[in-house]
Amino acid sequence: MHVADAMTPRADVVTVELPGTRDDALEYLQERGFSSIPVVKRTESGETYRGLISRDDLIENPDEDQLALLMRDVPTTTADADLIDVARTMTAEGARRMPVVDGELEGILTVTDVVRAIARGDIDGETRVDSLATRDVNTTYRETPLPVAEREINYANVPYAVVLDAEGEMTGMLTEVDIIDVARVVEGEDDTGESLANEDDEWMWEGIKAVGNRYYPTRNVEIPREPVATFMSDDLVTVSGSKTAKEVAKLLLTNDIEQVPLTDGGALAGIVRDIDLLEGL
């Protein structure tokens, strides 16, 4: 099976164009729930692929507005490449989206595209997920302020946190999509005479720079300070280790989710992410 048989074709790919701003990308990421979005530039000779911008890029660089400085280079592939070989590269690189490029952007292959091929039975999906699950699970407390939970997710380098209650029981799921949905960029002025944020800024990211006793414009990513429980999904779907990759692929697609907790006797035993299913290929 080739990449062309599974990829999202160019006509269905949402892109942002250079020159452009972070708000252009943020709008699409919020509306579509994407993890990243391709950047293209139109010239007299046609469209040229330039790179990708991810949710992390926007959150980690709140002071940068230009797409050209936010985008990153990622591995690309071609339409005639072997799907399983490319899926293995995606797993090795931790890449959720791989642009399909042959001079210009022909489409994009996403983890979801590969998961869909597994769910259809186009490629092997008979591996039990207890052998694919990650046993180290990122968690957070339901009363944690959302900006703190975002930092926990960032430092764990995963796109989710299983939410626990005061008894340590699973009560929901918080994802990067939930956070980007409510994040916004705020413009203002800061007094740069002091390089430290005050107590009121405990859960805020501030673009503080020591440039003397004067004011200068800043752009801050503002995330609501309400507890995680306000924003998490409490309709929690779980799976047992006896399920196959194909069965879990169908479950992820049906529920429009990227990961599902693995349980053993009702207790949290691991996490099965969509990209984990590619490990079984």
N, C-alpha and C positions, 0 to 999 in steps of 0.2 A: 504494500500500500504506500502511495506517495503522499507527500505533503499536500499536493493539489487536491487530493481526495477528501481531506479533512479541514483544510484551512478556511478561514473567513475571507471571501474574495474582496478585492479592493472596493467594489461598489458598495459593500456593506460595512466597510471600515470607517469609523469616525476618526478624523484627524484634526490637528490644529496647525495653522500656517504661520510661517515666519514672514514678516515680523509680527509678533503678537505678545500678549501679556499673560501673567499667571492666572488672571481671572478667566481668560478664555479656556485654559485647561481645567481650572477648578470647576467651572460650570459643567463641563462634560463629565468629569469624574464624579461630581455630585449627582447629576441626573441619571447617569448610566450605571454607576457603581463599579466602574472599571478600576483596575489597579494601576494602569498606565495607559498612555495614549501616544500614538506616533506623531512626529512633527515632520511636516513637509514644507518645501519652498517652491513656489511657482516661478518659472522663468519663461523666457520667450520660446525655449526649446521644449518646455513641458514641466512636469512635476518631478522634483527630486526629493528622495527620502533623506532626512537629516538625523534622526535619532528618536529617543523616547523620553517622555516625562512621566514620572510615577507619583503616586500619592506621597511617598516619603520625600521626594524632591521638593514638593510644595511645602510640606510641613517643616522640613528641616531648614529651609531657606526663606524665612518669612520676609526678609528685607529685599530679596531679589525679585524683580518684576518682569524681566525680559526672558522670554522663552529660550532664546539662544544660549543663555547662561545657566538655565535650569536643566536643559536636556542632557541626556547621557548616551554614550555609545553602548550598544548591546550586540550580542551575536546575531547574525542574520542567516537566513537559509534561502533555498531556491525551491520552486514548485515541484521539481522532479526529484528532490531528495527523498530518501527512505524515511517514512514517518517514524518508525521505531528508533532509528538512529538519531533523528532530531529530538524525539522525546527524551532519549537518554542524555543528550546534550543539555536540554532544558533542565533536567533533574540535577545534573552535575553543576550547572551554572546557577541554579536557583532562579531561573528565568521563567516568569509566568507568561510572557508573550515574546514570540520570536517573529520579527518582521520577515516577510517573504519578498526578497528584493532581487531584481535582475535589471539593473540600470535604473529602474523606478520601482515604486512600491506596488507589488502585485497582489498583496493581501497580508494577512497576519495569522500565525498559528498560535493559539492560546492553549493553556492547560485545559480549559473547558472544552476546546475542540477535540483534544486527545481523549479526555474523559468521555465525551460523547461517542467517540469511536469505540471505546471500551464497552460502553453501555449497549451499543448496537451489536456487539460481537464481531466487529470488523477486525479487531486485534485481540490478543489474549487477555482474558479477564477472569481466569479461574483461580488465581492465587488467593488464598485466605488472607483476610486483612489483619489477622493477629500477627502475621509475619511482616506486615508492611507498616503497621502503626508505630508512631513515635511514643515512647514511654515517658519521656520528660514532657510534662504538660504545663503550659503557661496559665496561671490563674490570677484572679484578682478578687477582692472583697466587694460585695455589692454596694457598700456605703463609701467606697473610695471616690474622691472627687475625680471627675472625668479626665482633667489634664494630667493627674498623677497616673491614672490607668494608661493613658496614651504613652507616657514615658516608660511605663513597665513593658508595654507592647514593643516599643522601639528598642529598648535595651535587650529584650528577649529575642529580637530579630525574627519575630513571627507576626502574622497579621491578625491575631485573635487573642482573647483571654477567656477561659472558662470562668464564669462568675460563681463564687461560693457565698453561702450565707454564714451566719454566725456559728453554725454547727459544722461548717466545713462541707456542707452538702451542695451539689450542683444546683444552681437556680437560674442560669441563663448563659448567654454567649454574647460577648462584646467583640466587634470586629473593627478593622480599619475603616470599612465602609460606614459603619455607624458613626465613627468619629468625624470623617470627612464630610458627612452629611450635615453636621451642625457647626463645622469650623468656618470661620470667616476671617477675612483680613481687615484689620482696623488701622486707619491712618490717624496720626496725631503728632504731638510735639512732646519731647522729653527734655528735661533739664539735665544736661550732661555734666554738671559740676560734680556729681557723685557717681561713682561707677557701680553702686549697688542698688538693687531694687528695694523698695520699702516693704513693710509687712503686708500691705494690701496687695502686693504683687507676688505673694508666696506661690501661687499656682499659675503664674503668667510667664510667658516668654517675652523678654524685653530686648529690644535691639540697642542695648546700652553700650556706648562706646566712649572712652575717655578722650574727648576732643576739646576740653576746656569748658569754662563757665558760659555756655551759650545754649540756645535751643536749636534743635534740628529736626526735620521731619522723620518719622519712623513708620514702619509697616509691621504690625504685630499680628501673628496668628492667634486669634482668640478662640478658646474652647470653653464652653459653658462649665461652670464650677459645680454644677449639681452632681449628685452621686451617680455611679455607674448604673444603678438600678433604673434610673430614669430613661436611659438610652439603649440598654441591652435588649436582646431578643429573649423573651422568657418562654418561647415555644421551642423547647430544647428537644432535638432529635438525637438519639443515640443508637449505637450498633454493638453487636456482640462480635467476638473474634472469629466466629465460624462463618460469617458472611464472606462472600467472594468479592473481588475487586469489581466485577461486573455488577453485582447487586448493590454495592455501595455507590458505584458510579450513577446508577439509576436513581438512587436515593438523593444524592447530591443535586442532580439535575432537577428532579421533581420539586425539591424544596428550595432551589436556587441558593445553595450554600456552598462554601468552599472547604469546610471541615466539619467533622462530626466526632463527638467523644466516643471512645471505646470503653465499654463497661464490662465488668466481670462480677457476676452476682449482684448487680445493681450499683457497684462501686466504680468510681472513675479509675480506669486502668491505663489510659493512653489517649491519643488523638489520631484520627485518620484524616489527613489533609488530601485534597484532590491531587496535589503533586506527588503524594506518597503512592498513589495508584500507578503512577508511571514507573515506579521502582520495580513493579512486577512484570514489566515487559521484557 
